[in-house]
Amino acid sequence: MARYTGPSCRLCRREGIKLYLKGERCYTEKCSVDRRSYAPGQHGQRRRGKYSEYGLQLREKQKARRIYGVLEKQFRRYFKEADRRKGITGENLLQILESRLDNIVYRMGFALSRSEARQLVRHGHFTVNGQKVTIPSYQVSPGDVVAVKETSRGKGRFKELAELTRNQGRVEWLEVDSDNLTGKIIRLPNREEIDTPIEEHLIVELYSR
Protein backbone atom coordinates (compact mmCIF):
# COMPACT_ATOMS: atom_id res chain seq x y z
CA MET A 1 0.00 0.00 0.00
CA ALA A 2 1.36 3.44 -0.93
CA ARG A 3 2.03 5.74 2.01
CA TYR A 4 3.82 9.04 2.48
CA THR A 5 7.33 8.36 3.79
CA GLY A 6 8.83 11.87 3.60
CA PRO A 7 9.43 14.34 6.45
CA SER A 8 6.37 14.70 8.69
CA CYS A 9 7.18 18.33 9.47
CA ARG A 10 6.87 19.17 5.79
CA LEU A 11 3.16 18.27 5.97
CA CYS A 12 2.59 20.60 8.92
CA ARG A 13 4.32 23.46 7.11
CA ARG A 14 2.24 22.82 4.00
CA GLU A 15 -0.98 23.16 6.00
CA GLY A 16 0.36 26.11 7.98
CA ILE A 17 -0.52 24.63 11.40
CA LYS A 18 0.76 22.00 13.79
CA LEU A 19 -0.68 18.57 12.97
CA TYR A 20 1.20 16.96 15.89
CA LEU A 21 2.66 14.22 13.72
CA LYS A 22 5.95 13.85 15.65
CA GLY A 23 4.80 13.53 19.25
CA GLU A 24 6.96 15.32 21.82
CA ARG A 25 8.96 17.27 19.22
CA CYS A 26 5.82 19.25 18.31
CA TYR A 27 5.75 20.73 21.83
CA THR A 28 9.37 21.89 21.79
CA GLU A 29 11.29 24.73 20.15
CA LYS A 30 12.47 22.24 17.52
CA CYS A 31 9.02 22.24 15.91
CA SER A 32 9.50 23.28 12.28
CA VAL A 33 6.22 25.21 12.14
CA ASP A 34 7.50 27.50 14.90
CA ARG A 35 10.91 27.88 13.25
CA ARG A 36 9.74 28.14 9.62
CA SER A 37 6.08 29.06 9.38
CA TYR A 38 6.13 29.36 5.59
CA ALA A 39 5.29 26.51 3.19
CA PRO A 40 8.04 24.07 2.13
CA GLY A 41 9.74 24.14 -1.24
CA GLN A 42 11.65 26.60 -3.38
CA HIS A 43 8.85 29.16 -3.45
CA GLY A 44 7.56 28.53 0.07
CA GLN A 45 8.47 31.97 1.36
CA ARG A 46 6.35 33.74 -1.20
CA ARG A 47 3.22 35.29 0.19
CA ARG A 48 0.37 32.79 0.35
CA GLY A 49 -2.32 33.61 -2.17
CA LYS A 50 -6.00 33.50 -1.44
CA TYR A 51 -7.61 30.11 -1.94
CA SER A 52 -10.70 29.59 -4.05
CA GLU A 53 -13.71 27.92 -2.48
CA TYR A 54 -12.57 24.61 -3.92
CA GLY A 55 -9.03 25.24 -2.69
CA LEU A 56 -10.24 25.76 0.88
CA GLN A 57 -12.28 22.57 0.75
CA LEU A 58 -9.37 20.59 -0.68
CA ARG A 59 -6.92 21.87 1.94
CA GLU A 60 -9.32 20.91 4.74
CA LYS A 61 -9.66 17.39 3.36
CA GLN A 62 -5.89 17.06 3.02
CA LYS A 63 -5.43 18.33 6.56
CA ALA A 64 -7.84 15.70 7.95
CA ARG A 65 -6.14 12.93 5.96
CA ARG A 66 -2.73 13.92 7.25
CA ILE A 67 -3.80 14.25 10.87
CA TYR A 68 -5.27 10.75 10.94
CA GLY A 69 -2.79 9.20 8.49
CA VAL A 70 -5.41 8.02 6.00
CA LEU A 71 -4.97 7.49 2.26
CA GLU A 72 -7.29 9.10 -0.30
CA LYS A 73 -9.20 5.96 -1.28
CA GLN A 74 -9.72 4.99 2.34
CA PHE A 75 -10.80 8.51 3.28
CA ARG A 76 -13.40 8.54 0.50
CA ARG A 77 -14.72 5.22 1.76
CA TYR A 78 -15.05 6.67 5.26
CA PHE A 79 -17.02 9.60 3.84
CA LYS A 80 -19.44 7.28 2.03
CA GLU A 81 -20.00 5.36 5.27
CA ALA A 82 -20.55 8.63 7.18
CA ASP A 83 -23.05 9.77 4.56
CA ARG A 84 -25.02 6.53 4.93
CA ARG A 85 -25.33 6.84 8.70
CA LYS A 86 -28.04 8.81 10.41
CA GLY A 87 -27.11 12.23 11.75
CA ILE A 88 -24.74 14.94 10.54
CA THR A 89 -22.36 13.61 7.89
CA GLY A 90 -19.36 15.70 9.01
CA GLU A 91 -19.66 14.59 12.63
CA ASN A 92 -20.16 10.98 11.55
CA LEU A 93 -16.95 11.21 9.54
CA LEU A 94 -14.96 12.46 12.52
CA GLN A 95 -16.42 9.72 14.73
CA ILE A 96 -15.32 7.08 12.21
CA LEU A 97 -11.81 8.53 12.12
CA GLU A 98 -11.68 8.71 15.92
CA SER A 99 -12.79 5.06 16.12
CA ARG A 100 -9.70 3.78 14.29
CA LEU A 101 -7.58 1.56 16.56
CA ASP A 102 -4.42 3.62 16.01
CA ASN A 103 -6.27 6.78 17.06
CA ILE A 104 -7.73 5.04 20.13
CA VAL A 105 -4.24 3.91 21.17
CA TYR A 106 -3.04 7.52 20.78
CA ARG A 107 -6.02 8.99 22.65
CA MET A 108 -5.49 6.56 25.53
CA GLY A 109 -1.91 7.78 25.86
CA PHE A 110 -0.25 4.52 24.82
CA ALA A 111 1.62 6.34 22.01
CA LEU A 112 2.95 9.89 21.64
CA SER A 113 1.62 10.32 18.09
CA ARG A 114 -0.77 8.59 15.73
CA SER A 115 2.13 7.46 13.55
CA GLU A 116 3.79 5.81 16.55
CA ALA A 117 0.44 4.23 17.45
CA ARG A 118 0.16 2.81 13.91
CA GLN A 119 3.60 1.27 14.19
CA LEU A 120 2.92 -0.26 17.60
CA VAL A 121 -0.39 -1.75 16.40
CA ARG A 122 1.23 -3.21 13.26
CA HIS A 123 3.92 -4.83 15.41
CA GLY A 124 1.24 -6.67 17.38
CA HIS A 125 1.53 -4.95 20.75
CA PHE A 126 -2.22 -4.43 21.27
CA THR A 127 -5.32 -6.54 21.78
CA VAL A 128 -9.01 -5.73 21.40
CA ASN A 129 -11.26 -7.74 23.70
CA GLY A 130 -8.38 -10.15 24.32
CA GLN A 131 -7.60 -10.79 20.63
CA LYS A 132 -4.42 -9.46 19.02
CA VAL A 133 -5.18 -6.93 16.27
CA THR A 134 -2.49 -5.69 13.88
CA ILE A 135 -4.68 -3.51 11.63
CA PRO A 136 -4.40 0.23 12.51
CA SER A 137 -7.67 1.03 10.70
CA TYR A 138 -9.64 -1.54 12.73
CA GLN A 139 -12.89 0.11 13.85
CA VAL A 140 -13.36 -0.05 17.61
CA SER A 141 -16.89 0.04 19.05
CA PRO A 142 -18.34 1.23 22.38
CA GLY A 143 -17.75 -1.43 25.01
CA ASP A 144 -14.53 -2.73 23.44
CA VAL A 145 -11.46 -3.07 25.65
CA VAL A 146 -8.08 -2.14 24.17
CA ALA A 147 -4.98 -3.31 26.02
CA VAL A 148 -1.23 -3.58 25.64
CA LYS A 149 -0.43 -7.26 25.07
CA GLU A 150 0.71 -9.06 28.22
CA THR A 151 4.13 -9.93 26.78
CA SER A 152 4.74 -6.31 25.76
CA ARG A 153 4.01 -4.63 29.09
CA GLY A 154 7.45 -5.31 30.55
CA LYS A 155 9.24 -3.54 27.72
CA GLY A 156 10.89 -0.23 28.49
CA ARG A 157 8.84 1.78 26.03
CA PHE A 158 5.55 0.79 27.62
CA LYS A 159 6.85 1.45 31.12
CA GLU A 160 7.58 5.02 30.01
CA LEU A 161 4.14 5.33 28.43
CA ALA A 162 2.46 4.09 31.61
CA GLU A 163 4.00 7.01 33.51
CA LEU A 164 3.07 9.51 30.80
CA THR A 165 -0.51 8.23 30.73
CA ARG A 166 -0.92 8.88 34.45
CA ASN A 167 0.09 12.51 34.01
CA GLN A 168 -1.95 13.43 30.96
CA GLY A 169 -5.52 14.71 30.79
CA ARG A 170 -8.38 12.27 30.46
CA VAL A 171 -10.62 11.89 27.43
CA GLU A 172 -14.24 11.79 28.59
CA TRP A 173 -15.38 9.06 26.23
CA LEU A 174 -12.55 6.68 27.16
CA GLU A 175 -11.83 4.90 30.43
CA VAL A 176 -8.09 4.29 30.91
CA ASP A 177 -6.31 2.12 33.49
CA SER A 178 -2.72 3.40 33.48
CA ASP A 179 -1.43 0.73 35.85
CA ASN A 180 -2.59 -2.17 33.69
CA LEU A 181 -2.23 -0.35 30.34
CA THR A 182 -5.81 -1.04 29.34
CA GLY A 183 -8.66 1.16 28.21
CA LYS A 184 -12.35 0.85 27.44
CA ILE A 185 -14.40 2.76 24.88
CA ILE A 186 -17.38 4.09 26.83
CA ARG A 187 -19.12 5.73 23.88
CA LEU A 188 -18.43 7.57 20.63
CA PRO A 189 -17.22 11.15 21.12
CA ASN A 190 -19.41 14.21 20.66
CA ARG A 191 -18.18 16.89 18.26
CA GLU A 192 -17.23 19.14 21.18
CA GLU A 193 -14.92 16.40 22.50
CA ILE A 194 -12.93 16.08 19.25
CA ASP A 195 -10.15 18.65 19.45
CA THR A 196 -8.69 18.21 15.96
CA PRO A 197 -8.66 21.58 14.09
CA ILE A 198 -10.90 20.46 11.21
CA GLU A 199 -13.86 22.25 9.64
CA GLU A 200 -15.66 19.12 8.55
CA HIS A 201 -18.41 20.99 6.71
CA LEU A 202 -15.83 21.97 4.06
CA ILE A 203 -15.02 18.30 3.47
CA VAL A 204 -18.73 17.51 3.07
CA GLU A 205 -19.05 20.34 0.57
CA LEU A 206 -16.04 19.04 -1.36
CA TYR A 207 -17.41 15.52 -1.75
CA SER A 208 -20.90 16.85 -2.50
CA ARG A 209 -19.78 18.84 -5.55
C-alpha positions, 0 to 999 in steps of 0.5 A: 500500500502506498504511504507518504514516507517523507518528512512529517514536518513538511506536511505541517508546514504545507498546511500552515498549522501543527498537525502533531505528527511527531509527538513530543517534538511538536511541543518543543522549540524544535518544531519546524512550524514555529521555526519556519512558518512558511510553506516548504519548497523553493517558493515557500516563502512567497506570500500565500495567495487566497484560496478559491472555495474549492481550494479551501475545501481541498486543503481541509480534506488534506489536513484531515487525511494527514492528521489521521494518516489516511490514504485518499481511497480509504478517506473517501470510503469513510465519507461514504460510510458517514453519509449513509449513517443517520445524523450529521455527515461531518460529525459521523466522519470524525467519529469514524476517524476517531474510532480507528484503533491507532487513534484510540491507542493515541487517545489513551496515551499509549503512544505519543503520536498517531504514527507511533500508534500505527507502528505499535499496532502493526507490530502486534503490541495491542489486543481488542477484547483479548484478541491481538489486532495488527490492523491500525484502521480496525474500527473499535466500538463502544464497550470494546477493551483495548490493552497492551499485550501481556508480553509487551508490558514489561518492555521499556517503552511501555513502562515510560508510556504508563508514567506519561498516561498517568500525568496526561488529561483524560478523554471523557469518552474513554476509560483508561487504566494506566497501571494495567495499560488497558482502556475501554471505549465508553461511547463515541465522542461528541463533536465538542470532544474532538479537538482536531482543528478540522472544519468538517463541513468543508469536506462535506461540501467538497465531496458533495460537488 
